[in-house]
Amino acid sequence: MFENLEIFEKRYEELGRRLYEPSVASNPNEFGKLMKECKNIEPIVIAYRKYKKTFAEEKDALSVLSDSSEHELHDIAEEELNSARSDRQKAADELKVLLLPKDPNDERNVIVEIRGGAGGEEAALFSAVLFRMYSMYAQSKGWKSEILNANETGLGGFKEISFMITGESAYSRLKYESGVHRVQRVPETEQQGRIHTSTATVAVLPEVDDVEVHLDPKDLKIDTYRSSGAGGQHINKTSSAIRVTHIPTGLVVECQDERSQYKNKDRALKILRSRLFSMKQKEQDDKVAAERRSQVGTGDRSERIRTYNYPQGRVTDHRIGLTLYKLDDVLNGNLDEIIDALIAADRAEKLKEAEIV
C-alpha cells in the first residue's frame, strides 16, 4: 500500500513543478491535461499525507509510553495514542474508497431519455414530472440542460423526451437514475379519486463523440418527415424531422425539436452514438454478471428502482431500501440525499467485492 501511494505522491509533486514551467503554462491543452490529472490524484495524496501524519503520531505516542515512568505523562501519551489510532483508521478508510477503480465515464456529460411506460396518458404526465425534476437538479448543480427531442402529448406530458445535461461529473451522479420509476397517485383525469400506478423508464447514457463511436454511413438509413406537435405553421410545411435507423442493430432515433434538418440530424447521431456506446458497455458488463449483479451503480433499465407515492408524500428507492417522506423536495430537484446514499451503497459493495473490508 505504501509503495503504491508513494508513487501517487511523487507524481503529484512532479505535476506541481511542471505546471509552473513556462512551456506548459503557454500550452493550454497540455496545461489543462496536467491540471486534470493533478485534480484527480490530489484527494489520494491529501489522504495519504494525513495517514502518514497519524502513523507518525501513533509511533511517537508509543515511544513515550515505553520510555515514560511518570504517571501524568503516561496518561497524556495514552490519550494521544488512542486519538492517533482513530484518525489513522479514518484516513485508511478514506484511502480505501479513493483507491477503488473509477468508472471511466464519470467525468462525462449525459444524455437522459425518459419514456412513458404503463399507464397511458398518466405515464406521459409522470414523464414530464421526471423531466422537471432532473432539470431542476441540473440547475441546482450549475449544469446546463438542453432538450434534444420531445414527443409531447396534448395534456402536456411526454411519450418520450431526450435531453442533454452538461456539467462537471454529471454522469457520476446521474448514472444511478437508470431504470423504471413508478408513481402512485390520483390522476387529474380520475373523477372517483382512485389511486393509479404508472411507470416511466429512464435511461442515462454517457455522451460520446464520433471518434469513440464511428458510424459507417453504409450502416445508416436516414429518413426525413414533417414534425408533429406544437411549433406553428413551419412544423407543417417543412420536412425537418429526422429518423436515423442503425441497420446492424435496428436502433432507431428520431429528432424533430429543431427547425433545421441539419441540427436534427446532428442531434440524432449524437443520441445514436451514446446508445451504441451504452449497448457495448452492457455487453461487457454481462460477461462479468456472475461476479456482480447488485446493479446499484448503473441500474438496469428493466428494473423497478424507485416509487413516488403521492398520497403518503413518500419516495422509496428499492435498491437500497431507502424511504424518505420528502416527495415535494425530491420532485423539486433535491436528489442529493438519495444519490449520496446510492453512492455510499455502491462503494460499500465494491469494497466488499475487493475484500478490503
Secondary structure as the mmCIF struct_conf table of DSSP 4:
data_model
#
loop_
_struct_conf.conf_type_id
_struct_conf.id
_struct_conf.beg_label_comp_id
_struct_conf.beg_label_asym_id
_struct_conf.beg_label_seq_id
_struct_conf.end_label_comp_id
_struct_conf.end_label_asym_id
_struct_conf.end_label_seq_id
HELX_RH_AL_P HELX_RH_AL_P1 PHE A 2 ARG A 18
TURN_TY1_P TURN_TY1_P1 LEU A 19 TYR A 20
BEND BEND1 GLU A 21 GLU A 21
HELX_RH_AL_P HELX_RH_AL_P2 PRO A 22 ALA A 25
TURN_TY1_P TURN_TY1_P2 SER A 26 SER A 26
HELX_RH_AL_P HELX_RH_AL_P3 PRO A 28 ASP A 67
HELX_RH_AL_P HELX_RH_AL_P4 HIS A 71 LEU A 98
TURN_TY1_P TURN_TY1_P3 LEU A 99 LEU A 99
BEND BEND2 LEU A 100 LEU A 100
HELX_LH_PP_P HELX_LH_PP_P1 PRO A 101 ASP A 103
TURN_TY1_P TURN_TY1_P4 PRO A 104 GLU A 107
BEND BEND3 ARG A 108 ARG A 108
STRN STRN1 VAL A 110 GLY A 116
TURN_TY1_P TURN_TY1_P5 ALA A 118 GLY A 120
HELX_RH_AL_P HELX_RH_AL_P5 GLU A 121 SER A 140
TURN_TY1_P TURN_TY1_P6 LYS A 141 GLY A 142
STRN STRN2 LYS A 144 GLU A 152
TURN_TY1_P TURN_TY1_P7 GLY A 154 LEU A 155
BEND BEND4 GLY A 156 GLY A 156
STRN STRN3 PHE A 158 THR A 166
BEND BEND5 GLY A 167 GLY A 167
TURN_TY1_P TURN_TY1_P8 GLU A 168 SER A 169
HELX_RH_AL_P HELX_RH_AL_P6 ALA A 170 LEU A 174
HELX_RH_3T_P HELX_RH_3T_P1 LYS A 175 GLU A 177
STRN STRN4 GLY A 179 ARG A 185
TURN_TY1_P TURN_TY1_P9 GLU A 188 THR A 189
BEND BEND6 GLN A 191 GLN A 192
STRN STRN5 HIS A 196 PRO A 206
TURN_TY1_P TURN_TY1_P10 ASP A 210 GLU A 212
BEND BEND7 VAL A 213 VAL A 213
HELX_RH_3T_P HELX_RH_3T_P2 PRO A 217 ASP A 219
STRN STRN6 LEU A 220 TYR A 225
BEND BEND8 GLY A 229 GLY A 231
HELX_RH_AL_P HELX_RH_AL_P7 GLN A 233 LYS A 237
STRN STRN7 ALA A 241 HIS A 246
TURN_TY1_P TURN_TY1_P11 ILE A 247 GLY A 250
STRN STRN8 LEU A 251 CYS A 255
BEND BEND9 ASP A 257 ARG A 259
HELX_RH_AL_P HELX_RH_AL_P8 GLN A 261 LYS A 287
TURN_TY1_P TURN_TY1_P12 VAL A 288 GLU A 291
TURN_TY1_P TURN_TY1_P13 VAL A 296 THR A 298
TURN_TY1_P TURN_TY1_P14 ARG A 301 SER A 302
BEND BEND10 GLU A 303 GLU A 303
STRN STRN9 ARG A 304 ASN A 309
TURN_TY1_P TURN_TY1_P15 TYR A 310 GLY A 313
STRN STRN10 ARG A 314 ASP A 317
TURN_TY1_P TURN_TY1_P16 HIS A 318 GLY A 321
STRN STRN11 LEU A 322 LEU A 324
BEND BEND11 TYR A 325 TYR A 325
HELX_RH_AL_P HELX_RH_AL_P9 LEU A 327 LEU A 331
TURN_TY1_P TURN_TY1_P17 ASN A 332 GLY A 333
HELX_RH_AL_P HELX_RH_AL_P10 ASP A 336 GLU A 353
TURN_TY1_P TURN_TY1_P18 ALA A 354 GLU A 355
#
